[in-house]
Structure formats: C-alpha cells, structure tokens
Amino acid sequence: MNTEELRLNIEKALDEIRPFLQSDGGDISLISIDNDSSVKVRLEGACVGCSVNQMTLKSGVEMTIKKYAPQIQEVINISGL
C-alpha cells in the first residue's frame, strides 16, 4: 500500500468514526502520517478536554484505523494546535 492509499484508508476510518463524535458535538481531523506507521489526529469541538477522549482514541479511533490500515502502530492525539 502506498502513502496515498494509506491516507485514503485512514480517511475512510475517520469517516466511519466521525458521526459518533459529531453526535456528541465533536470531530476529528487527520494531521499527519509518519513513517507509514504513526498517525497524528486532532480531536475537536466537545472532544477537546473530554474526560473519555483518551479512551475514545484508543478503543474507537485506533482500532478503526488499524482495521483499515493494519500497518499503523500508533495513533496520537495532537491537542491545542
């Protein structure tokens, strides 16, 4: 899978997650893909400062991204940018 295919698969994963975040007043953006193994995202809106956002990130976001792009090793939330 090349970098463009990887980006498209990660965007598909985020599109699957986005409705759940938006229903709670939040959102998520893809910031970068590093070395085709690490993804940086930014939780937005109501997700910023939410006490469950780290759990959401690990259980929902990371799991869904890995389903679409198994080579991804980690998902990092970049906040406050």
Biopython code that builds the backbone (N, CA, C, O; Angstrom):
import numpy as np
from Bio.PDB.StructureBuilder import StructureBuilder

atoms = [
    (1, "MET", "N", (0.857, -1.182, 0.000)),
    (1, "MET", "CA", (0.000, 0.000, 0.000)),
    (1, "MET", "C", (0.899, 1.241, 0.000)),
    (1, "MET", "O", (1.771, 1.388, 0.857)),
    (2, "ASN", "N", (0.676, 2.119, -0.964)),
    (2, "ASN", "CA", (1.493, 3.331, -0.994)),
    (2, "ASN", "C", (0.923, 4.389, -0.047)),
    (2, "ASN", "O", (-0.140, 4.205, 0.545)),
    (3, "THR", "N", (1.645, 5.488, 0.081)),
    (3, "THR", "CA", (1.272, 6.517, 1.054)),
    (3, "THR", "C", (-0.103, 7.108, 0.757)),
    (3, "THR", "O", (-0.870, 7.392, 1.677)),
    (4, "GLU", "N", (-0.418, 7.295, -0.529)),
    (4, "GLU", "CA", (-1.727, 7.866, -0.880)),
    (4, "GLU", "C", (-2.856, 6.896, -0.527)),
    (4, "GLU", "O", (-3.897, 7.313, -0.020)),
    (5, "GLU", "N", (-2.651, 5.606, -0.794)),
    (5, "GLU", "CA", (-3.658, 4.603, -0.426)),
    (5, "GLU", "C", (-3.823, 4.543, 1.087)),
    (5, "GLU", "O", (-4.935, 4.407, 1.596)),
    (6, "LEU", "N", (-2.712, 4.646, 1.794)),
    (6, "LEU", "CA", (-2.751, 4.639, 3.253)),
    (6, "LEU", "C", (-3.561, 5.823, 3.767)),
    (6, "LEU", "O", (-4.406, 5.665, 4.648)),
    (7, "ARG", "N", (-3.301, 7.015, 3.216)),
    (7, "ARG", "CA", (-4.044, 8.209, 3.625)),
    (7, "ARG", "C", (-5.541, 8.029, 3.353)),
    (7, "ARG", "O", (-6.371, 8.367, 4.197)),
    (8, "LEU", "N", (-5.881, 7.500, 2.182)),
    (8, "LEU", "CA", (-7.295, 7.286, 1.847)),
    (8, "LEU", "C", (-7.947, 6.301, 2.812)),
    (8, "LEU", "O", (-9.086, 6.503, 3.231)),
    (9, "ASN", "N", (-7.229, 5.234, 3.165)),
    (9, "ASN", "CA", (-7.787, 4.253, 4.110)),
    (9, "ASN", "C", (-7.979, 4.865, 5.483)),
    (9, "ASN", "O", (-8.971, 4.582, 6.154)),
    (10, "ILE", "N", (-7.051, 5.693, 5.908)),
    (10, "ILE", "CA", (-7.194, 6.344, 7.215)),
    (10, "ILE", "C", (-8.361, 7.327, 7.193)),
    (10, "ILE", "O", (-9.109, 7.428, 8.166)),
    (11, "GLU", "N", (-8.517, 8.051, 6.087)),
    (11, "GLU", "CA", (-9.670, 8.958, 5.962)),
    (11, "GLU", "C", (-10.988, 8.171, 5.998)),
    (11, "GLU", "O", (-11.971, 8.638, 6.573)),
    (12, "LYS", "N", (-11.011, 6.982, 5.386)),
    (12, "LYS", "CA", (-12.217, 6.136, 5.446)),
    (12, "LYS", "C", (-12.515, 5.750, 6.891)),
    (12, "LYS", "O", (-13.667, 5.764, 7.325)),
    (13, "ALA", "N", (-11.465, 5.406, 7.625)),
    (13, "ALA", "CA", (-11.638, 5.052, 9.036)),
    (13, "ALA", "C", (-12.207, 6.238, 9.813)),
    (13, "ALA", "O", (-13.134, 6.077, 10.607)),
    (14, "LEU", "N", (-11.650, 7.434, 9.581)),
    (14, "LEU", "CA", (-12.135, 8.625, 10.284)),
    (14, "LEU", "C", (-13.572, 8.938, 9.894)),
    (14, "LEU", "O", (-14.355, 9.392, 10.728)),
    (15, "ASP", "N", (-13.929, 8.697, 8.625)),
    (15, "ASP", "CA", (-15.313, 8.919, 8.188)),
    (15, "ASP", "C", (-16.274, 7.979, 8.912)),
    (15, "ASP", "O", (-17.430, 8.327, 9.154)),
    (16, "GLU", "N", (-15.786, 6.785, 9.255)),
    (16, "GLU", "CA", (-16.628, 5.826, 9.992)),
    (16, "GLU", "C", (-16.830, 6.281, 11.438)),
    (16, "GLU", "O", (-17.896, 6.069, 12.018)),
    (17, "ILE", "N", (-15.813, 6.900, 12.011)),
    (17, "ILE", "CA", (-15.840, 7.344, 13.411)),
    (17, "ILE", "C", (-16.570, 8.678, 13.577)),
    (17, "ILE", "O", (-17.261, 8.903, 14.571)),
    (18, "ARG", "N", (-16.407, 9.546, 12.598)),
    (18, "ARG", "CA", (-16.867, 10.939, 12.694)),
    (18, "ARG", "C", (-18.314, 11.110, 13.145)),
    (18, "ARG", "O", (-18.569, 11.962, 13.996)),
    (19, "PRO", "N", (-19.286, 10.339, 12.618)),
    (19, "PRO", "CA", (-20.684, 10.544, 13.052)),
    (19, "PRO", "C", (-20.893, 10.368, 14.554)),
    (19, "PRO", "O", (-21.717, 11.058, 15.153)),
    (20, "PHE", "N", (-20.147, 9.444, 15.163)),
    (20, "PHE", "CA", (-20.271, 9.232, 16.608)),
    (20, "PHE", "C", (-19.732, 10.430, 17.379)),
    (20, "PHE", "O", (-20.319, 10.853, 18.375)),
    (21, "LEU", "N", (-18.610, 10.974, 16.913)),
    (21, "LEU", "CA", (-18.032, 12.148, 17.570)),
    (21, "LEU", "C", (-18.928, 13.366, 17.370)),
    (21, "LEU", "O", (-19.138, 14.146, 18.299)),
    (22, "GLN", "N", (-19.458, 13.528, 16.155)),
    (22, "GLN", "CA", (-20.295, 14.689, 15.858)),
    (22, "GLN", "C", (-21.604, 14.646, 16.647)),
    (22, "GLN", "O", (-22.160, 15.691, 16.987)),
    (23, "SER", "N", (-22.091, 13.452, 16.935)),
    (23, "SER", "CA", (-23.338, 13.357, 17.706)),
    (23, "SER", "C", (-23.148, 13.887, 19.124)),
    (23, "SER", "O", (-24.113, 14.259, 19.790)),
    (24, "ASP", "N", (-21.890, 13.919, 19.581)),
    (24, "ASP", "CA", (-21.568, 14.479, 20.897)),
    (24, "ASP", "C", (-20.974, 15.885, 20.790)),
    (24, "ASP", "O", (-20.457, 16.417, 21.772)),
    (25, "GLY", "N", (-21.047, 16.486, 19.598)),
    (25, "GLY", "CA", (-20.549, 17.844, 19.421)),
    (25, "GLY", "C", (-19.061, 17.933, 19.153)),
    (25, "GLY", "O", (-18.470, 19.002, 19.302)),
    (26, "GLY", "N", (-18.448, 16.835, 18.763)),
    (26, "GLY", "CA", (-17.014, 16.827, 18.492)),
    (26, "GLY", "C", (-16.707, 16.496, 17.047)),
    (26, "GLY", "O", (-17.603, 16.408, 16.207)),
    (27, "ASP", "N", (-15.422, 16.313, 16.770)),
    (27, "ASP", "CA", (-14.981, 15.944, 15.428)),
    (27, "ASP", "C", (-13.537, 15.471, 15.535)),
    (27, "ASP", "O", (-12.937, 15.505, 16.609)),
    (28, "ILE", "N", (-12.988, 15.029, 14.406)),
    (28, "ILE", "CA", (-11.600, 14.566, 14.369)),
    (28, "ILE", "C", (-10.999, 14.930, 13.025)),
    (28, "ILE", "O", (-11.673, 14.866, 11.997)),
    (29, "SER", "N", (-9.727, 15.312, 13.035)),
    (29, "SER", "CA", (-9.003, 15.643, 11.808)),
    (29, "SER", "C", (-7.712, 14.851, 11.745)),
    (29, "SER", "O", (-7.055, 14.626, 12.761)),
    (30, "LEU", "N", (-7.354, 14.428, 10.531)),
    (30, "LEU", "CA", (-6.069, 13.785, 10.305)),
    (30, "LEU", "C", (-5.019, 14.873, 10.172)),
    (30, "LEU", "O", (-5.159, 15.769, 9.340)),
    (31, "ILE", "N", (-3.964, 14.808, 10.985)),
    (31, "ILE", "CA", (-2.895, 15.797, 10.943)),
    (31, "ILE", "C", (-1.741, 15.298, 10.087)),
    (31, "ILE", "O", (-1.288, 15.998, 9.182)),
    (32, "SER", "N", (-1.261, 14.083, 10.372)),
    (32, "SER", "CA", (-0.141, 13.560, 9.584)),
    (32, "SER", "C", (-0.035, 12.051, 9.728)),
    (32, "SER", "O", (-0.590, 11.443, 10.642)),
    (33, "ILE", "N", (0.701, 11.476, 8.788)),
    (33, "ILE", "CA", (1.077, 10.062, 8.842)),
    (33, "ILE", "C", (2.595, 10.046, 8.784)),
    (33, "ILE", "O", (3.189, 10.529, 7.820)),
    (34, "ASP", "N", (3.226, 9.490, 9.818)),
    (34, "ASP", "CA", (4.683, 9.493, 9.901)),
    (34, "ASP", "C", (5.221, 8.082, 9.704)),
    (34, "ASP", "O", (4.804, 7.144, 10.383)),
    (35, "ASN", "N", (6.147, 7.949, 8.771)),
    (35, "ASN", "CA", (6.816, 6.656, 8.505)),
    (35, "ASN", "C", (5.834, 5.526, 8.197)),
    (35, "ASN", "O", (6.138, 4.355, 8.423)),
    (36, "ASP", "N", (4.664, 5.879, 7.684)),
    (36, "ASP", "CA", (3.626, 4.884, 7.367)),
    (36, "ASP", "C", (3.303, 3.973, 8.548)),
    (36, "ASP", "O", (2.841, 2.849, 8.356)),
    (37, "SER", "N", (3.546, 4.456, 9.780)),
    (37, "SER", "CA", (3.257, 3.605, 10.929)),
    (37, "SER", "C", (2.628, 4.361, 12.095)),
    (37, "SER", "O", (2.069, 3.747, 13.004)),
    (38, "SER", "N", (2.716, 5.692, 12.072)),
    (38, "SER", "CA", (2.190, 6.500, 13.165)),
    (38, "SER", "C", (1.247, 7.563, 12.595)),
    (38, "SER", "O", (1.587, 8.264, 11.642)),
    (39, "VAL", "N", (0.078, 7.666, 13.183)),
    (39, "VAL", "CA", (-0.929, 8.624, 12.717)),
    (39, "VAL", "C", (-1.150, 9.667, 13.800)),
    (39, "VAL", "O", (-1.321, 9.336, 14.973)),
    (40, "LYS", "N", (-1.144, 10.937, 13.390)),
    (40, "LYS", "CA", (-1.475, 12.013, 14.320)),
    (40, "LYS", "C", (-2.840, 12.565, 13.927)),
    (40, "LYS", "O", (-3.086, 12.902, 12.769)),
    (41, "VAL", "N", (-3.717, 12.647, 14.921)),
    (41, "VAL", "CA", (-5.060, 13.190, 14.717)),
    (41, "VAL", "C", (-5.297, 14.289, 15.741)),
    (41, "VAL", "O", (-4.580, 14.397, 16.736)),
    (42, "ARG", "N", (-6.300, 15.091, 15.487)),
    (42, "ARG", "CA", (-6.698, 16.099, 16.464)),
    (42, "ARG", "C", (-8.179, 15.933, 16.736)),
    (42, "ARG", "O", (-9.008, 16.042, 15.832)),
    (43, "LEU", "N", (-8.504, 15.665, 18.002)),
    (43, "LEU", "CA", (-9.904, 15.659, 18.421)),
    (43, "LEU", "C", (-10.331, 17.109, 18.582)),
    (43, "LEU", "O", (-9.574, 17.930, 19.100)),
    (44, "GLU", "N", (-11.546, 17.426, 18.139)),
    (44, "GLU", "CA", (-12.000, 18.817, 18.085)),
    (44, "GLU", "C", (-13.357, 18.985, 18.754)),
    (44, "GLU", "O", (-14.030, 18.011, 19.088)),
    (45, "GLY", "N", (-13.739, 20.235, 18.939)),
    (45, "GLY", "CA", (-15.053, 20.550, 19.498)),
    (45, "GLY", "C", (-15.192, 20.020, 20.912)),
    (45, "GLY", "O", (-14.302, 20.201, 21.743)),
    (46, "ALA", "N", (-16.318, 19.362, 21.182)),
    (46, "ALA", "CA", (-16.601, 18.851, 22.524)),
    (46, "ALA", "C", (-15.607, 17.774, 22.952)),
    (46, "ALA", "O", (-15.496, 17.473, 24.140)),
    (47, "CYS", "N", (-14.879, 17.188, 21.990)),
    (47, "CYS", "CA", (-13.904, 16.136, 22.325)),
    (47, "CYS", "C", (-12.669, 16.710, 23.025)),
    (47, "CYS", "O", (-11.966, 15.985, 23.729)),
    (48, "VAL", "N", (-12.403, 17.996, 22.839)),
    (48, "VAL", "CA", (-11.253, 18.620, 23.488)),
    (48, "VAL", "C", (-11.546, 18.738, 24.977)),
    (48, "VAL", "O", (-12.552, 19.325, 25.374)),
    (49, "GLY", "N", (-10.672, 18.183, 25.790)),
    (49, "GLY", "CA", (-10.859, 18.255, 27.234)),
    (49, "GLY", "C", (-11.883, 17.273, 27.787)),
    (49, "GLY", "O", (-12.154, 17.268, 28.987)),
    (50, "CYS", "N", (-12.449, 16.448, 26.925)),
    (50, "CYS", "CA", (-13.412, 15.451, 27.390)),
    (50, "CYS", "C", (-12.671, 14.376, 28.174)),
    (50, "CYS", "O", (-11.612, 13.910, 27.753)),
    (51, "SER", "N", (-13.226, 13.988, 29.304)),
    (51, "SER", "CA", (-12.537, 13.027, 30.180)),
    (51, "SER", "C", (-12.400, 11.649, 29.547)),
    (51, "SER", "O", (-11.532, 10.875, 29.949)),
    (52, "VAL", "N", (-13.234, 11.328, 28.572)),
    (52, "VAL", "CA", (-13.143, 9.999, 27.964)),
    (52, "VAL", "C", (-12.401, 10.013, 26.625)),
    (52, "VAL", "O", (-12.360, 8.990, 25.941)),
    (53, "ASN", "N", (-11.812, 11.157, 26.235)),
    (53, "ASN", "CA", (-11.234, 11.202, 24.895)),
    (53, "ASN", "C", (-10.042, 10.274, 24.707)),
    (53, "ASN", "O", (-9.833, 9.777, 23.600)),
    (54, "GLN", "N", (-9.252, 10.024, 25.752)),
    (54, "GLN", "CA", (-8.143, 9.076, 25.597)),
    (54, "GLN", "C", (-8.678, 7.652, 25.408)),
    (54, "GLN", "O", (-8.122, 6.873, 24.633)),
    (55, "MET", "N", (-9.754, 7.321, 26.116)),
    (55, "MET", "CA", (-10.370, 6.013, 25.939)),
    (55, "MET", "C", (-10.974, 5.914, 24.533)),
    (55, "MET", "O", (-10.836, 4.890, 23.864)),
    (56, "THR", "N", (-11.639, 6.975, 24.095)),
    (56, "THR", "CA", (-12.216, 7.009, 22.749)),
    (56, "THR", "C", (-11.123, 6.840, 21.710)),
    (56, "THR", "O", (-11.278, 6.096, 20.742)),
    (57, "LEU", "N", (-10.016, 7.539, 21.921)),
    (57, "LEU", "CA", (-8.908, 7.481, 20.972)),
    (57, "LEU", "C", (-8.384, 6.056, 20.848)),
    (57, "LEU", "O", (-8.211, 5.554, 19.737)),
    (58, "LYS", "N", (-8.131, 5.403, 21.971)),
    (58, "LYS", "CA", (-7.557, 4.053, 21.937)),
    (58, "LYS", "C", (-8.559, 3.010, 21.468)),
    (58, "LYS", "O", (-8.262, 2.208, 20.583)),
    (59, "SER", "N", (-9.746, 3.022, 22.063)),
    (59, "SER", "CA", (-10.678, 1.933, 21.768)),
    (59, "SER", "C", (-11.372, 2.121, 20.427)),
    (59, "SER", "O", (-11.548, 1.159, 19.679)),
    (60, "GLY", "N", (-11.764, 3.337, 20.119)),
    (60, "GLY", "CA", (-12.519, 3.565, 18.888)),
    (60, "GLY", "C", (-11.658, 3.956, 17.711)),
    (60, "GLY", "O", (-11.651, 3.276, 16.684)),
    (61, "VAL", "N", (-10.937, 5.043, 17.854)),
    (61, "VAL", "CA", (-10.186, 5.605, 16.732)),
    (61, "VAL", "C", (-9.048, 4.686, 16.304)),
    (61, "VAL", "O", (-8.940, 4.333, 15.130)),
    (62, "GLU", "N", (-8.202, 4.299, 17.251)),
    (62, "GLU", "CA", (-7.043, 3.470, 16.898)),
    (62, "GLU", "C", (-7.489, 2.116, 16.335)),
    (62, "GLU", "O", (-6.932, 1.640, 15.346)),
    (63, "MET", "N", (-8.485, 1.503, 16.960)),
    (63, "MET", "CA", (-8.971, 0.205, 16.492)),
    (63, "MET", "C", (-9.522, 0.314, 15.066)),
    (63, "MET", "O", (-9.254, -0.548, 14.229)),
    (64, "THR", "N", (-10.286, 1.367, 14.792)),
    (64, "THR", "CA", (-10.883, 1.532, 13.465)),
    (64, "THR", "C", (-9.813, 1.823, 12.419)),
    (64, "THR", "O", (-9.865, 1.278, 11.316)),
    (65, "ILE", "N", (-8.845, 2.672, 12.748)),
    (65, "ILE", "CA", (-7.767, 2.963, 11.802)),
    (65, "ILE", "C", (-6.984, 1.686, 11.494)),
    (65, "ILE", "O", (-6.649, 1.431, 10.337)),
    (66, "LYS", "N", (-6.691, 0.886, 12.514)),
    (66, "LYS", "CA", (-5.935, -0.360, 12.292)),
    (66, "LYS", "C", (-6.724, -1.363, 11.460)),
    (66, "LYS", "O", (-6.140, -2.200, 10.770)),
    (67, "LYS", "N", (-8.045, -1.279, 11.524)),
    (67, "LYS", "CA", (-8.882, -2.158, 10.696)),
    (67, "LYS", "C", (-8.679, -1.824, 9.215)),
    (67, "LYS", "O", (-8.610, -2.717, 8.370)),
    (68, "TYR", "N", (-8.585, -0.538, 8.916)),
    (68, "TYR", "CA", (-8.401, -0.090, 7.535)),
    (68, "TYR", "C", (-6.934, -0.093, 7.110)),
    (68, "TYR", "O", (-6.626, -0.268, 5.931)),
    (69, "ALA", "N", (-6.034, 0.101, 8.067)),
    (69, "ALA", "CA", (-4.604, 0.219, 7.766)),
    (69, "ALA", "C", (-3.815, -0.534, 8.847)),
    (69, "ALA", "O", (-3.306, 0.077, 9.786)),
    (70, "PRO", "N", (-3.717, -1.867, 8.708)),
    (70, "PRO", "CA", (-3.114, -2.691, 9.759)),
    (70, "PRO", "C", (-1.655, -2.354, 10.087)),
    (70, "PRO", "O", (-1.177, -2.677, 11.175)),
    (71, "GLN", "N", (-0.950, -1.708, 9.158)),
    (71, "GLN", "CA", (0.457, -1.399, 9.433)),
    (71, "GLN", "C", (0.641, -0.244, 10.415)),
    (71, "GLN", "O", (1.754, -0.002, 10.881)),
    (72, "ILE", "N", (-0.427, 0.463, 10.729)),
    (72, "ILE", "CA", (-0.322, 1.575, 11.676)),
    (72, "ILE", "C", (-0.057, 1.012, 13.071)),
    (72, "ILE", "O", (-0.779, 0.134, 13.544)),
    (73, "GLN", "N", (0.981, 1.527, 13.721)),
    (73, "GLN", "CA", (1.391, 1.059, 15.035)),
    (73, "GLN", "C", (0.777, 1.892, 16.167)),
    (73, "GLN", "O", (0.462, 1.365, 17.234)),
    (74, "GLU", "N", (0.610, 3.198, 15.921)),
    (74, "GLU", "CA", (0.087, 4.041, 16.989)),
    (74, "GLU", "C", (-0.716, 5.205, 16.417)),
    (74, "GLU", "O", (-0.501, 5.643, 15.287)),
    (75, "VAL", "N", (-1.640, 5.685, 17.229)),
    (75, "VAL", "CA", (-2.440, 6.859, 16.904)),
    (75, "VAL", "C", (-2.250, 7.848, 18.044)),
    (75, "VAL", "O", (-2.479, 7.525, 19.209)),
    (76, "ILE", "N", (-1.828, 9.056, 17.691)),
    (76, "ILE", "CA", (-1.508, 10.082, 18.682)),
    (76, "ILE", "C", (-2.463, 11.252, 18.496)),
    (76, "ILE", "O", (-2.677, 11.729, 17.382)),
    (77, "ASN", "N", (-3.035, 11.705, 19.616)),
    (77, "ASN", "CA", (-3.903, 12.882, 19.577)),
    (77, "ASN", "C", (-3.053, 14.127, 19.826)),
    (77, "ASN", "O", (-2.393, 14.256, 20.857)),
    (78, "ILE", "N", (-3.087, 15.030, 18.861)),
    (78, "ILE", "CA", (-2.401, 16.322, 18.998)),
    (78, "ILE", "C", (-3.463, 17.319, 19.418)),
    (78, "ILE", "O", (-4.379, 17.605, 18.648)),
    (79, "SER", "N", (-3.357, 17.848, 20.614)),
    (79, "SER", "CA", (-4.401, 18.772, 21.085)),
    (79, "SER", "C", (-3.881, 20.187, 21.171)),
    (79, "SER", "O", (-2.681, 20.419, 21.313)),
    (80, "GLY", "N", (-4.783, 21.112, 21.083)),
    (80, "GLY", "CA", (-4.474, 22.507, 21.282)),
    (80, "GLY", "C", (-3.692, 23.179, 20.182)),
    (80, "GLY", "O", (-3.101, 24.233, 20.414)),
    (81, "LEU", "N", (-3.665, 22.601, 18.973)),
    (81, "LEU", "CA", (-2.945, 23.256, 17.868)),
    (81, "LEU", "C", (-3.896, 24.077, 17.037)),
    (81, "LEU", "O", (-3.481, 24.703, 16.062)),
]
sb = StructureBuilder()
sb.init_structure("model")
sb.init_model(0)
sb.init_chain("A")
sb.init_seg("    ")
for serial, (resi, resn, name, xyz) in enumerate(atoms, 1):
    if name == "N":
        sb.init_residue(resn, " ", resi, " ")
    sb.init_atom(name, np.array(xyz, "f"), 0.0, 1.0, " ", f" {name:<3s}", serial, name[0])
structure = sb.get_structure()
